Amino acid sequence: MDPLDLPLTTDRLVLRAYRESDARTHLPIYSREDVSRFLLQEPWTAEVAETEIDKRLPRTGLETDSRALALVIETADGLDSLEGSRVIGDIAIWLADDSEEKAEVGWILDPAAAGHGFATEAAIAVLNLAFDHYGLHRVFAQMDARNTASAKLAQRIGMRQEAHLRRDWWSKGEWTDTLVFGMLSSDRQTA
């Protein structure tokens, strides 16, 4: 497998590897209660942000020891709707279980950047990478069933809902439902 050439670019986004300074740029997103509500962690503090970003720094490709790729979603310079470029979230993909052919994908987007198609654009770029560069057979996403925005994104990018697991996950003091979406390489429609 060829090493990954980063950053990935789309029409409006740059998907790049993490830098230590991303603790500062991600804190305003991950410290929000409305963002952390459906995540496994509580809202971030400055200390947690540093620790979490340190964990993501080595996640530079599925072919690496980390078996994961964690990318910062940054808007490209020159967009009419935004001044300059800025970090609006992140997206990651990691090999599942001991498989070299299936991976899980997850994403977080700043609610202030919602409604512009940025998450869709980033997720499609990562799915293309998963299937075209890494040759994966299957990519799946799991989420809290109450996270309707994430479920709609999974559907919008062509993933199929495969399961609704009832009260299967103990999270933040309550049993929660999990939705599982999946896509096979053969499901993709290319232009």
C-alpha positions, 0 to 999 in steps of 0.5 A: 500500500502506498503511503498517503499523501496529505493533505486531502483537498476538496472543492472547499475543504482541506483535510489535514493531519493533526498538529499540536496547536489543534488542541486550541482550535478544537477546544471551542468545538469539543467543549460544547455541551451540544457537541459532547452530548452524543459522544463518549466523553464529557465536554473537553477542558483545556487539559483534556484537549491537549491529551486528546490531540496528542493521541491523534497526532500519530494517526496518519494512515491505516497502513501505520502502527496506529491503523487509523487516520485522523484528519482535521477539517479546515475550510479552504481559503477564499470561500465567499461565506467564510473569512480566511480558513478555519478549523470546523471539525474532524473526521477519522477512519480506523481499521475495525477488529483485526481486519485489513478490509473493514473500517469504522468512520466517525465525524464531528462538525462545529454546529456553527458550520452546519448547513453548508454541506461541509460534513458531506464533502469531508465524509465523501472524500474519506469514503473515496480514500477508504475504497480507492486508496486503501481498497477497503471492502466495508466502511461503517459508522455507529452513533447514538440514535438520538444524533439525528444530524449524524444519521442524516449525514450517513444516509446522505453519503450513501450509507445504509442503516443496517441496525438499530440496537436498543439500549445497548450502550451505557453512556453518561448515566443512561442506556442509549440506542445505537444506529449502525450504518454501512457501505460496501465498496460495491454500494458506491455510485461513482460519477 
